[in-house]
Amino acid sequence: MRANLFAHYYEDTRKLSKQNLMAFTKASSLYQAKPSLKESSARVRIIVGEKEAKRMLASARYLHDFLPDSRLEIKAGLAHGRYAINQLDLYVKELLENL
């Protein structure tokens, strides 16, 4: 994470109660897409960093397999947040080019 953003991220994270952090982590780890999601006509683009935690990569692949018309992009050399936060200009440019 860019140094100029870390302080804000850290302060926001510190404000989370232990109970809320545990609930968020549990809910995230138990997520399963509802079968009706397959009926969506939305164009779905799934972006994940190559250096993400294995669970994040598995989630991205799960969603991609679940949504056959989705597009999965695994960004080489990037960890969590490195693309959308640290390379925001490139992230927005690529999103707009691929509408």
Secondary structure, DSSP 8 states (H G I E B T S, - for coil): --HHHHHHHHHHHHTS-HHHHHHHHHHHHT----GGGGG--S--EEEEETTS-HHHHHHHHHHHHHSTT-EEEEETT--TTTTTTTTHHHHHHHHHHT-
